[in-house]
């Protein structure tokens, strides 16, 4: 056994063992990520186009209104509570809310467990109600192409069964995980829209359909989440081990090639 074969065999054995160790740990991390994902809540949403509906024994009514500055607004009455939302001017006055589809959506929603919606839609038990409104921040209709997606602010309003209203201003993080509003103002009251929350999915009902593909989870089995570590060192270790194993096999094969000695020439 020549030196090339010995080195190749040693490299193949070492790389194979290291690769098996890395792949085993990688599989365990992927399994923990998938297990955490199966536990986390998923949500089913149904958009409401009607301007009036009943929820938890209270009537929700949505009507067109104007601000003191004569801009478009929506007057929302839920039980004994009344508030106004600034909205973008609709392209037409319609009897339902279809003209507001790409920036305002009232939504029924409910959790999904074990692949099934865990509520009774007939009785309304377990159903929740929210309104999500994308503000016009970052949009100037006097100029062309000036829609700044990172500047969009969402008003996420949950109308609760006890008649109270939970109202928040929220924003998607940028590609680096930063909150644009926080970068502009350290004292902002705008909250981040965290991944895998109902607010994340609800906000997608208030963005133009061509923009939906922009909003993707930043966490996956490779990068992990707050509760799971992700692949981290197991990915490069397994990858380089596979390369080392391949190189070792090539060296073993090259070392096993028998070379014929050059024949002498006699006179």
C-alpha positions in Angstrom: 0.0 0.0 0.0 1.6 3.2 -1.2 1.5 6.6 0.7 -1.2 8.0 -1.6 -3.5 5.1 -0.7 -2.7 5.3 3.0 -3.4 9.1 3.1 -6.6 8.7 1.1 -7.9 5.9 3.3 -7.2 7.8 6.5 -8.9 10.9 5.1 -11.9 8.9 4.0 -12.3 7.2 7.4 -11.9 10.5 9.3 -14.2 12.4 7.0 -16.8 9.7 7.1 -16.8 9.5 10.9 -16.9 13.3 11.2 -19.6 13.6 8.5 -21.8 10.9 10.3 -21.4 12.9 13.6 -22.4 16.2 11.9 -25.3 14.6 10.0 -26.6 13.0 13.2 -26.6 16.3 15.0 -28.1 18.1 12.0 -31.0 15.7 11.9 -31.6 16.2 15.6 -31.7 20.0 15.1 -34.1 19.7 12.2 -36.3 17.5 14.2 -36.4 19.9 17.1 -37.3 22.8 14.7 -40.1 20.8 13.1 -41.4 19.8 16.5 -41.5 23.4 17.6 -43.2 24.4 14.4 -45.9 21.8 14.9 -46.6 23.2 18.4 -46.8 26.9 17.3 -50.3 28.1 16.4 -51.3 28.5 12.8 -54.3 30.6 11.8 -57.2 30.5 9.5 -58.6 33.8 8.3 -61.8 34.8 6.6 -62.1 38.3 5.2 -65.3 40.3 5.8 -66.6 42.3 2.8 -69.9 43.4 4.4 -70.0 46.8 6.1 -72.0 45.4 9.0 -71.8 42.2 10.9 -72.4 40.8 14.4 -69.8 39.4 16.7 -70.1 38.3 20.3 -73.5 39.8 20.6 -72.3 43.2 19.3 -72.7 44.9 16.0 -69.7 46.0 14.0 -70.5 48.8 11.4 -68.0 50.3 9.0 -68.9 53.4 7.0 -67.1 55.9 4.8 -66.2 59.2 6.5 -64.0 62.3 6.0 -61.3 63.8 8.2 -61.2 67.5 9.1 -58.6 67.8 6.4 -61.1 66.3 3.9 -59.2 63.1 3.4 -60.7 59.6 3.3 -61.5 57.8 6.6 -63.5 54.9 7.9 -65.9 55.3 10.9 -66.0 52.1 12.9 -68.6 51.4 15.5 -68.3 48.3 17.6 -70.9 48.0 20.3 -70.5 51.2 22.4 -67.1 52.1 21.0 -66.6 54.4 18.0 -63.3 55.3 16.3 -62.0 56.5 13.0 -59.2 55.2 10.7 -57.4 57.3 8.1 -57.4 55.3 4.9 -56.4 55.8 1.3 -59.0 57.3 -1.0 -60.9 54.4 -2.6 -61.1 54.2 -6.4 -64.9 54.1 -6.2 -67.8 54.2 -3.7 -69.1 50.6 -3.3 -71.8 49.2 -1.1 -69.3 46.7 0.4 -65.6 46.9 1.4 -64.1 45.4 -1.8 -62.7 48.9 -2.8 -60.4 48.8 0.2 -59.1 45.2 -0.3 -55.4 46.1 -0.6 -55.0 48.3 2.5 -57.9 47.5 4.9 -59.4 44.2 5.9 -61.8 43.2 8.7 -61.0 39.5 9.5 -62.5 36.6 11.4 -59.7 34.3 12.5 -59.2 31.2 14.5 -56.3 28.9 15.4 -55.6 25.7 13.6 -54.6 22.7 15.7 -53.7 19.3 14.3 -54.6 20.4 10.8 -58.2 21.5 11.8 -59.8 24.8 12.7 -60.5 24.4 16.4 -63.7 26.5 16.5 -67.3 26.1 15.8 -68.2 28.6 13.0 -71.9 28.1 13.6 -71.9 29.2 17.2 -68.9 31.5 16.9 -67.2 29.8 19.9 -63.4 30.5 19.7 -63.6 32.9 16.7 -61.7 36.2 17.0 -62.2 39.4 15.1 -59.7 42.0 13.9 -59.3 44.9 11.6 -55.9 45.5 9.9 -55.3 48.8 8.2 -52.2 49.7 6.2 -51.5 53.4 6.6 -50.4 55.6 3.7 -46.9 56.1 5.3 -44.3 56.0 2.6 -46.7 56.6 -0.2 -47.0 59.8 -2.3 -49.6 59.6 -5.0 -48.2 62.8 -6.5 -45.0 61.1 -7.7 -44.4 57.9 -9.7 -43.0 54.8 -8.1 -42.6 56.3 -4.6 -44.2 53.4 -2.6 -41.6 52.7 0.1 -42.6 49.2 1.4 -40.3 49.5 4.4 -42.2 52.5 5.7 -45.6 50.9 5.7 -47.3 51.1 9.1 -50.1 48.7 10.0 -52.9 49.4 12.5 -53.8 46.0 13.9 -57.0 46.2 15.9 -58.5 43.3 17.7 -62.2 43.6 18.7 -62.6 41.4 21.7 -65.6 39.4 22.8 -65.8 41.5 26.1 -66.4 44.7 24.0 -62.8 46.1 24.5 -60.5 47.1 21.7 -56.8 46.3 21.5 -55.2 48.7 19.1 -51.5 48.6 18.0 -49.4 50.2 15.4 -47.0 47.7 13.9 -44.4 47.2 11.2 -42.5 44.5 9.4 -38.8 44.3 10.1 -36.3 44.9 7.2 -34.1 42.2 5.7 -31.5 42.7 8.4 -34.1 42.2 11.2 -34.3 45.9 12.2 -37.4 47.9 12.7 -37.4 50.8 10.3 -39.5 53.0 12.7 -37.1 52.4 15.5 -34.1 53.4 13.3 -35.9 56.7 12.5 -37.1 57.4 16.1 -35.8 55.6 19.2 -38.9 56.6 21.1 -41.4 55.2 18.6 -44.5 53.3 19.9 -44.6 51.2 16.7 -44.1 47.4 17.5 -42.5 44.8 15.3 -44.7 42.2 13.6 -43.1 39.0 14.8 -42.9 35.9 12.7 -45.6 33.2 13.1 -48.0 35.4 15.0 -51.6 36.1 13.9 -50.6 39.7 13.3 -48.1 38.6 10.7 -50.7 36.7 8.6 -53.3 39.4 9.2 -51.1 42.1 7.9 -50.7 40.2 4.6 -54.4 40.9 4.0 -53.6 44.6 3.8 -50.8 44.6 1.3 -50.9 44.6 -2.5 -50.9 41.1 -3.9 -47.7 41.7 -5.8 -45.9 42.4 -2.5 -46.9 39.3 -0.6 -43.8 37.3 -1.8 -41.6 39.9 -0.1 -42.7 39.0 3.3 -41.0 35.7 4.2 -40.0 34.2 7.5 -36.4 35.0 8.4 -36.1 31.9 10.6 -36.0 28.4 9.2 -34.4 25.0 10.0 -31.0 26.4 8.9 -31.0 29.7 10.9 -33.3 28.4 13.7 -35.6 30.4 15.9 -35.6 31.8 19.5 -36.4 28.3 20.8 -34.4 26.2 18.4 -30.7 26.5 17.6 -30.7 25.9 13.8 -28.1 23.9 11.9 -25.2 26.2 12.7 -21.9 24.3 12.8 -23.5 21.0 11.7 -24.1 22.2 8.2 -20.5 23.2 7.3 -19.0 20.2 9.2 -21.2 17.8 7.2 -20.6 19.6 3.9 -16.8 19.7 4.3 -16.8 16.1 5.5 -18.5 15.0 2.4 -15.9 16.8 0.3 -13.1 15.2 2.4 -14.7 11.7 2.0 -14.9 12.2 -1.8 -11.3 13.4 -1.9 -10.2 10.4 0.2 -11.9 7.9 -2.1 -10.3 9.5 -5.2 -6.9 9.3 -3.6 -7.4 5.6 -2.7 -8.5 4.9 -6.3 -5.5 6.8 -7.7 -3.1 5.0 -5.4 -4.4 1.6 -6.4 -3.6 2.1 -10.0 -0.6 -0.1 -11.0 1.9 1.5 -13.3 3.9 -0.6 -15.8 7.6 0.0 -15.7 9.1 1.4 -18.9 10.7 -1.4 -21.0 14.4 -1.1 -21.7 15.7 -0.7 -25.2 18.5 -3.1 -26.2 20.7 -2.9 -29.2 
